[in-house]
Amino acid sequence: MRPHVTLVNPPYPSGAHQHPPFTPLGLGYLAAVLEKNQYEVDVIDCQALNISFEEVKSEISKRQPDVVGLTSTTLTYKSALRIIKIVKEVCPSCLTLLGGCHVTFWDDKALQECPHLDVVVRKEGENTLLELVQNLEAGKSFRNVLGITYRKNGKIVKNADRPYIEDLDSLPFPAHHLWPLERLRKYGNVMFPLTTSRGCIFWCEFCSAVRMFGRRFRMRSPKNVVDELEYLHNTYGADNFTFYDDAFTVDQSRVEEICREIHNRKLKITWDCGTRVDMVTKDLLLKMREAGCIAVWFGVEAGSQRIIDAMGKGFTSNKTKKAFKLAKEAGLMTIASVVFGFPGETRETALETIKFIEEINPDDVGYYIATPYPGTPMADYVKKMGWLRVTDFDKYDTATPIFELPTLSMQELREIREKAFHRFYLRPTYILRMFAKGGTYGFSATKTALAHLLRAIKSKLKRL
């Protein structure tokens, strides 16, 4: 009998800063690969369904799967372990798997912390999961399965890494049909996510993604990318997309070809993407705009060149200024992603960043707290220096200070982030500009500004 597989997206911890739910592409690809090989697979997305652990227990009990595979970020790691324990309570013989960025670099610790966990899947999981299920079906051991850490005769064994998938076009499109899309739409999330590449040619100090997917840019072909856009458009009526690549425009000629494909097929869609400030030109941005791009997320990270250099970003603040100028001239909305509290940060460098963001004047901004994720050089450095203060992964939400710098206290960091948000969003000219723009981003930014206004009022009232 062929194994029945249930994939689970664990919930965020209570009270954590979180984003609206969307189809998790990692699980979507895993499900699609299993379906392509005629395995029965279903999904429990705790975030989309907003269900309790007791409800998860009930679902697992009803389905009685042979394999349960979970993904987790650092923030959802403890929730994942709790669900694995629940799985073993109702299905003692079920094979439990856990994958994702966090456990890729926390594999032996995860197995030590959770005796109910059978196998950790490291890095890319599509071929690894398929081979695990095939071996289970055939009654074979996992001795030769690459890319896993598991228990064997009471000992934790780490098999060699699995080579990365070179031909990304060979992967089936994510299995969106297994997700409760109507529930996702209720959250206001009408954007379908896509990834067109894996890996990165850069080596930023705080990033785990490049350690997860490799320091090389592996790309899907433009035709394959637009085939997926067209499929989602025709199948689900999707007309709004977001590209989740870490740096969408690394290969600018490929992006131009994607834009030509969209234009040639007369796809009436809109989309956004994220990229680096040193990897855009005005000509490219104009072509993106003509192909339906409406917004670009830029990794600004900091306004202090000293902090930018410490992060290993490899660009200058002048590059950032130029990128924002070009994007605005091309008619695109701009979003700045900023990190406060990186080692070396002071009140002065943080204020420099706040002023810099106001100078480049993006349409929206994300202010995040430097978070020491396992597998990153920043995490190793923070531990080495003895600065780590928070070890509860439920707090690793990029909004909570995790370590104490000798140059900036955790309380100061909280106050700086709050001040940065208020200064940015509470400018009367900003609120009027966003309201006038309208559309998805304009109304979202206006809503965010009003929320910060309410928080500022409440904060002042508390001090009275």
Helices and strands as residue ranges (DSSP letters): E 4-9, H 25-36, E 40-45, H 46-49, H 53-63, E 67-71, H 77-90, E 95-99, H 101-104, H 107-113, E 119-121, H 126-138, E 148-152, E 155-158, G 168-170, G 176-178, H 181-186, E 192-194, E 197-198, H 209-213, E 218-219, H 222-236, E 240-243, H 252-264, E 270-275, H 282-290, E 293-301, H 305-311, H 317-329, E 333-340, H 347-360, E 364-369, H 377-384, G 393-395, H 410-425, H 428-437, H 439-463
